[in-house]
Amino acid sequence: MDRPQPKNPLHGVTLEQVLTQLVERYGWDELGRTININCFTHEPSIKSSLKFLRKTPWAREKVEALYVRSLNTTD
């Protein structure tokens, strides 16, 4: 029943993997400036951020959009 999604860069990637890669690339400070949410700016951690992002669709969409943009750029 799973259809291949060759053009979907999020297919097969967990939210934890997305967040971990963004933190490795940008760091918490830059991530908090780019997406201004408390879980990134006040005592950030992967665990607390995942909990918030799983319950907050608008924030998750912003994180996923940044991840997709980061795949298309080389810094």
Secondary structure, DSSP 8 states (H G I E B T S, - for coil): -----TT-TTTT--HHHHHHHHHHHHHHHHHHHHS--HHHHSS--HHHHHHHHHH-HHHHHHHHHHHHHHHT---
